[in-house]
C-alpha cells in the first residue's frame, strides 16, 4: 500500500476467486501501522480472479503467471515483491488483526530469523466427523498449526502463512518444487494435483542448512478455511498417495535428503517395515469392528505403498525424477500440456493420475 513497504503480502492463486476475495477483505479489515503491499499472482486462472483483483484498484497489484505451478507462482511473486519481508499467504486463509505487527516484531528482534509462522486455526465450513479429526491427529493433512502461547524456535512452519526475509530467500534459492494443480481442478488440460517436492518444509530445511533460524509466534494468526471435500475419504487417500510420491522424488532430487549405501538400505528396510506394520494394524482394527471410512493406520499404509511404488517407477525411468522436479519448478503452460503428458511414462501416469 506504499511505494516502499516493509512487508510484501504475496498471494499465489489458481481458480479460487471466491476464497481470494475473503482473504483480501480480511487483510484490508485489519487496521495496522505497518507499511505493506499486496501482490496477487494469478497462476493461470480461468475464473474471475483478474476482474476481482482489478476491482480493488491500486490497493492490490495484479501479476499474471501463465505457467501453472505453485512454486513458479511463488517465485514470480518474489520477483515483484518490494518489501524486505515477504509474507506468503494461501488464498484460503483469513488474516487476524495484529499479524503484520507480530511479523515485523519477530524479524526486528531476531536478525538471524529467516522464516516466521504462527497459529493456523481451522474454520470448518462443515462440522468435521471424528474419524477426520483422528486422521488429522496422525498427519497434518489440513495444514493447521498451533504451538501454544509462547514464542519459540522451530524446525519448520506450514505454508498457509510463511513470513520470509527476502535476502535469505534469494541466498538459499527460494522454494523447491511443491505441487502442480489443485484438488478442485476440473477444466480441460489442467492437472488435478501432482505432488512433486517438499515445498514449505524443503525451504525451511534449506534455511536451517544455511545457518538461519525459524520462529513461531502465537501473535501471527490466520484461519484456514476447510471446505467439505477435505473431510472426505477421497481427499485423504489422494493426499497421502501424493505425499508418498513427493517423498520418493525428494529423496532423489534434493541434496539435504539424499542417502547413500548402507544408510539408504536401512531407510528402505524401515519403509517396508512401516508398510507392513500399518497394514497389519489396520486389518486388525477392521476385524475388531472399526466402521469408519478411514483409519490412521490405513492412510499411512497408502503413504508407504505409494512411495515404494513411485521409487520403482523412478528406478525404471531414468531422467523422470529430474523431469518432474523441473516441471514443479517451471510449471506448465496451456499450450504445452499435451507435450508434457507425452513425456510422462505410462507407469507414472497410472500412479499419479489414478492413485
C-alpha positions as CSV (number, residue, x, y, z in Angstrom):
1,X,0.0,0.0,0.0
2,X,3.1,2.2,-0.3
3,X,5.9,2.6,-2.8
4,X,8.5,1.5,-0.1
5,X,6.7,-1.2,2.0
6,X,8.3,-3.1,4.9
7,X,6.2,-6.2,4.1
8,X,5.0,-7.7,0.8
9,X,1.9,-9.9,1.1
10,X,2.2,-12.4,-1.7
11,X,-0.9,-14.5,-2.7
12,X,-0.5,-17.1,-5.4
13,X,-3.9,-18.2,-6.6
14,X,-5.4,-20.6,-9.1
15,X,-9.2,-20.6,-9.9
16,X,-10.3,-19.6,-6.4
17,X,-11.8,-16.1,-6.8
18,X,-14.3,-16.6,-4.0
19,X,-11.8,-17.6,-1.3
20,X,-9.3,-14.9,-2.6
21,X,-11.9,-12.2,-2.1
22,X,-12.5,-13.4,1.5
23,X,-8.7,-13.3,2.2
24,X,-8.3,-9.8,0.7
25,X,-11.3,-8.5,2.8
26,X,-9.7,-9.9,5.9
27,X,-6.4,-8.1,5.1
28,X,-8.0,-4.8,4.5
29,X,-10.1,-5.2,7.5
30,X,-7.1,-5.2,9.8
31,X,-6.1,-1.7,11.0
32,X,-2.3,-1.5,11.0
33,X,0.6,1.0,11.1
34,X,2.9,-1.4,9.3
35,X,3.7,-0.4,5.7
36,X,2.8,-3.2,3.3
37,X,1.7,-4.1,-0.2
38,X,-0.5,-6.8,-1.6
39,X,0.6,-8.7,-4.7
40,X,-1.8,-11.4,-6.1
41,X,-0.1,-13.8,-8.5
42,X,-2.8,-15.2,-10.8
43,X,-1.4,-18.6,-11.7
44,X,-3.3,-19.1,-15.0
45,X,-6.8,-18.9,-13.6
46,X,-9.8,-19.3,-15.8
47,X,-12.4,-17.8,-13.3
48,X,-13.0,-14.2,-12.3
49,X,-9.7,-13.8,-10.4
50,X,-8.4,-11.0,-12.7
51,X,-11.6,-9.0,-12.5
52,X,-11.8,-9.4,-8.8
53,X,-8.2,-8.1,-8.2
54,X,-8.7,-5.1,-10.5
55,X,-11.8,-4.2,-8.6
56,X,-9.5,-3.2,-5.6
57,X,-7.7,-0.6,-7.7
58,X,-4.3,0.4,-6.5
59,X,-4.7,-1.5,-3.2
60,X,-3.7,-4.7,-4.9
61,X,-1.1,-5.4,-7.6
62,X,-2.0,-8.0,-10.1
63,X,0.6,-10.3,-11.7
64,X,-0.2,-13.0,-14.2
65,X,1.9,-16.2,-14.3
66,X,0.9,-18.4,-17.2
67,X,2.9,-21.5,-16.2
68,X,0.8,-23.4,-13.8
69,X,2.8,-24.4,-10.7
70,X,2.5,-23.3,-7.1
71,X,6.3,-22.9,-6.8
72,X,6.5,-21.0,-10.1
73,X,3.8,-18.6,-8.8
74,X,5.7,-18.2,-5.5
75,X,8.9,-17.3,-7.4
76,X,7.1,-14.9,-9.6
77,X,5.7,-13.2,-6.5
78,X,9.2,-12.8,-5.0
79,X,10.4,-11.2,-8.2
80,X,7.7,-8.5,-7.8
81,X,8.0,-8.0,-4.1
82,X,9.3,-4.6,-2.9
83,X,9.3,-5.4,0.8
84,X,12.2,-6.6,3.0
85,X,9.9,-9.3,4.4
86,X,7.7,-11.5,2.1
87,X,4.6,-13.0,3.6
88,X,3.2,-15.8,1.6
89,X,-0.5,-16.4,2.2
90,X,-2.6,-19.2,0.8
91,X,-5.7,-17.9,-0.9
92,X,-8.0,-19.8,1.5
93,X,-6.9,-18.2,4.8
94,X,-8.3,-15.3,6.8
95,X,-5.8,-13.0,8.5
96,X,-6.3,-11.9,12.1
97,X,-5.6,-8.4,13.4
98,X,-2.1,-7.9,14.8
99,X,-0.5,-10.4,12.5
100,X,1.5,-7.8,10.4
101,X,2.8,-6.2,13.6
102,X,3.8,-9.5,15.0
103,X,5.7,-10.4,11.8
104,X,7.5,-7.1,11.9
105,X,8.4,-7.5,15.5
106,X,9.9,-11.0,15.3
107,X,12.1,-10.1,12.3
108,X,13.3,-7.0,14.0
109,X,14.0,-8.9,17.2
110,X,15.9,-11.8,15.6
111,X,18.4,-10.8,12.9
112,X,19.1,-14.5,12.2
113,X,15.4,-15.2,11.6
114,X,14.8,-16.5,8.1
115,X,11.2,-17.7,8.4
116,X,8.4,-17.0,10.8
117,X,5.0,-18.6,11.2
118,X,2.2,-18.7,13.7
119,X,-1.2,-20.1,14.5
120,X,-3.2,-21.7,11.7
121,X,-6.6,-22.3,13.1
122,X,-9.4,-24.2,11.4
123,X,-12.6,-22.7,10.1
124,X,-14.6,-25.6,9.1
125,X,-17.4,-25.0,6.5
126,X,-18.9,-28.2,7.7
127,X,-18.6,-29.9,11.1
128,X,-15.8,-32.5,10.8
129,X,-16.5,-36.1,11.7
130,X,-14.4,-37.6,14.4
131,X,-12.6,-40.0,12.1
132,X,-11.2,-37.0,10.2
133,X,-10.1,-35.4,13.4
134,X,-8.4,-38.7,14.2
135,X,-6.6,-38.7,10.9
136,X,-5.6,-35.1,11.4
137,X,-4.0,-36.0,14.8
138,X,-1.9,-38.6,12.9
139,X,-1.0,-36.4,9.9
140,X,-1.4,-32.7,9.3
141,X,-3.5,-33.1,6.2
142,X,-5.5,-29.9,6.9
143,X,-2.3,-27.7,7.2
144,X,-3.1,-26.5,10.7
145,X,-0.6,-25.3,13.3
146,X,-0.9,-24.3,17.0
147,X,2.1,-24.5,19.4
148,X,0.5,-22.5,22.2
149,X,1.0,-19.0,23.5
150,X,4.8,-18.8,23.7
151,X,7.2,-17.7,21.0
152,X,9.7,-20.4,20.2
153,X,12.3,-21.6,17.7
154,X,11.1,-24.4,15.5
155,X,12.4,-26.6,12.7
156,X,9.7,-25.6,10.1
157,X,6.3,-23.9,9.7
158,X,3.4,-24.8,7.4
159,X,2.7,-22.9,4.1
160,X,-0.7,-21.2,4.7
161,X,1.2,-18.3,6.2
162,X,5.0,-18.1,5.9
163,X,6.9,-14.8,6.5
164,X,10.3,-14.9,4.9
165,X,13.3,-12.5,4.9
166,X,13.7,-11.7,1.3
167,X,17.5,-11.6,1.4
168,X,17.6,-15.1,2.8
169,X,15.1,-16.3,0.2
170,X,17.5,-15.1,-2.5
171,X,20.5,-16.6,-0.8
172,X,19.1,-20.1,-0.5
173,X,17.5,-20.2,-3.9
174,X,13.8,-20.0,-3.0
175,X,11.4,-22.8,-2.7
176,X,12.0,-26.3,-4.1
177,X,9.1,-27.7,-6.1
178,X,5.7,-28.3,-4.4
179,X,2.6,-29.2,-6.4
180,X,1.2,-28.6,-9.9
181,X,-2.6,-28.0,-9.9
182,X,-5.2,-28.1,-7.2
183,X,-7.7,-30.7,-6.0
184,X,-10.6,-28.8,-7.4
185,X,-9.4,-28.5,-11.0
186,X,-12.0,-29.7,-13.5
187,X,-11.1,-27.7,-16.6
188,X,-9.7,-29.5,-19.7
189,X,-6.0,-29.7,-20.0
190,X,-5.3,-29.0,-16.3
191,X,-3.6,-31.2,-13.8
192,X,-5.8,-32.0,-10.8
193,X,-2.9,-32.2,-8.5
194,X,0.6,-33.6,-8.9
195,X,2.9,-33.8,-5.8
196,X,6.5,-33.2,-6.8
197,X,8.6,-31.9,-3.9
198,X,8.7,-30.7,-0.3
199,X,7.8,-27.0,-0.9
200,X,7.5,-25.3,2.5
201,X,9.3,-27.9,4.5
202,X,12.1,-28.1,1.9
203,X,12.6,-24.3,2.0
204,X,12.8,-24.4,5.8
205,X,15.3,-27.1,5.6
206,X,17.4,-25.0,3.2
207,X,17.3,-22.1,5.6
208,X,18.4,-24.2,8.5
209,X,21.2,-25.7,6.4
210,X,22.5,-22.2,5.7
211,X,22.6,-21.4,9.5
212,X,19.4,-19.4,9.8
213,X,16.6,-19.8,12.4
214,X,12.8,-20.3,12.1
215,X,10.4,-18.9,14.7
216,X,6.8,-19.5,15.8
217,X,4.8,-16.6,17.2
218,X,1.3,-17.0,18.6
219,X,0.6,-13.4,17.7
220,X,0.8,-14.4,14.0
221,X,-2.6,-15.9,13.4
222,X,-4.7,-16.9,10.4
223,X,-7.7,-19.2,10.0
224,X,-7.6,-21.9,7.3
225,X,-10.9,-22.4,5.7
226,X,-11.6,-26.1,5.4
227,X,-14.2,-27.0,2.7
228,X,-16.3,-30.1,2.9
229,X,-14.2,-32.0,0.3
230,X,-11.3,-32.1,2.7
231,X,-13.4,-34.1,5.1
232,X,-13.8,-36.9,2.6
233,X,-12.2,-40.3,2.2
234,X,-11.2,-39.4,-1.4
235,X,-9.3,-36.3,-0.2
236,X,-7.3,-38.1,2.5
237,X,-6.4,-41.1,0.3
238,X,-5.3,-38.8,-2.6
239,X,-3.3,-36.6,-0.1
240,X,-1.4,-39.5,1.3
241,X,-0.7,-41.1,-2.0
242,X,0.6,-37.7,-3.2
243,X,2.8,-37.3,-0.2
244,X,4.3,-40.7,-0.9
245,X,5.1,-39.6,-4.4
246,X,6.6,-36.4,-3.1
247,X,8.8,-38.4,-0.6
248,X,10.2,-40.6,-3.4
249,X,11.0,-37.6,-5.6
250,X,12.5,-35.5,-2.8
251,X,15.0,-38.2,-1.8
252,X,16.4,-38.4,-5.3
253,X,16.4,-34.7,-6.2
254,X,17.2,-32.7,-3.0
255,X,20.8,-32.9,-1.6
256,X,19.6,-32.5,2.0
257,X,17.5,-35.6,1.7
258,X,19.8,-37.9,-0.3
259,X,21.2,-41.1,1.2
260,X,23.9,-43.5,0.1
261,X,25.0,-47.1,0.7
262,X,24.1,-48.7,4.0
263,X,22.1,-45.7,5.2
264,X,19.9,-45.9,2.1
265,X,19.4,-49.6,2.5
266,X,18.4,-49.1,6.2
267,X,15.9,-46.5,5.2
268,X,14.3,-48.8,2.5
269,X,14.1,-51.6,5.0
270,X,12.4,-49.3,7.5
271,X,9.9,-48.1,4.8
272,X,8.9,-51.7,4.1
273,X,8.7,-52.5,7.8
274,X,6.4,-49.5,8.3
275,X,4.2,-50.5,5.4
276,X,3.7,-54.0,6.8
277,X,3.1,-52.7,10.4
278,X,0.4,-50.2,9.3
279,X,-1.2,-52.8,7.1
280,X,-1.4,-55.4,9.8
281,X,-2.6,-52.9,12.5
282,X,-5.4,-51.6,10.2
283,X,-6.5,-55.1,9.3
284,X,-6.7,-56.0,13.0
285,X,-8.8,-52.9,13.7
286,X,-11.2,-53.8,10.9
287,X,-11.5,-57.3,12.2
288,X,-12.4,-55.8,15.6
289,X,-15.2,-53.9,14.0
290,X,-13.9,-50.5,13.1
291,X,-16.5,-49.0,10.8
292,X,-15.1,-45.5,9.9
293,X,-14.2,-44.6,6.3
294,X,-10.5,-44.5,7.0
295,X,-8.2,-45.3,9.9
296,X,-4.9,-43.5,10.7
297,X,-3.0,-46.7,10.0
298,X,-4.7,-47.0,6.6
299,X,-3.6,-43.6,5.5
300,X,0.0,-44.4,6.5
301,X,-0.2,-47.6,4.6
302,X,-1.3,-45.6,1.5
303,X,1.7,-43.3,2.1
304,X,4.3,-46.0,2.3
305,X,2.8,-48.1,-0.5
306,X,2.7,-45.1,-2.9
307,X,6.2,-44.1,-2.0
308,X,7.6,-47.6,-2.7
309,X,5.7,-47.8,-6.0
310,X,7.0,-44.4,-7.1
311,X,10.5,-45.4,-6.2
312,X,10.1,-48.4,-8.6
313,X,8.8,-46.2,-11.4
314,X,11.6,-43.7,-11.0
315,X,14.2,-46.5,-10.9
316,X,12.8,-47.9,-14.2
317,X,12.6,-44.5,-15.9
318,X,16.0,-42.7,-15.8
319,X,15.6,-39.0,-16.0
320,X,12.0,-39.0,-14.9
321,X,12.8,-37.6,-11.4
322,X,14.7,-34.7,-12.8
323,X,12.0,-34.0,-15.4
324,X,9.2,-33.9,-12.8
325,X,11.3,-31.8,-10.5
326,X,11.8,-29.2,-13.3
327,X,8.1,-29.5,-14.1
328,X,7.3,-28.5,-10.5
329,X,9.7,-25.5,-10.7
330,X,8.8,-24.2,-14.2
331,X,5.1,-25.2,-14.4
332,X,3.1,-26.0,-17.4
333,X,1.7,-23.5,-19.9
334,X,-1.6,-24.5,-21.5
335,X,0.0,-24.8,-24.9
336,X,2.5,-27.3,-23.6
337,X,0.1,-29.6,-21.7
338,X,-0.2,-32.3,-24.4
339,X,3.6,-32.4,-24.9
340,X,4.2,-32.7,-21.2
341,X,1.8,-35.6,-20.9
342,X,3.6,-37.4,-23.8
343,X,6.9,-37.2,-21.9
344,X,5.4,-38.9,-18.8
345,X,5.8,-42.7,-18.8
346,X,2.6,-44.8,-18.6
347,X,3.6,-46.3,-15.3
348,X,3.9,-42.8,-13.8
349,X,0.6,-41.7,-15.3
350,X,-1.1,-44.7,-13.8
351,X,0.3,-43.8,-10.3
352,X,-0.1,-40.1,-10.4
353,X,-3.5,-39.8,-12.2
354,X,-5.2,-42.9,-11.0
355,X,-3.8,-43.3,-7.5
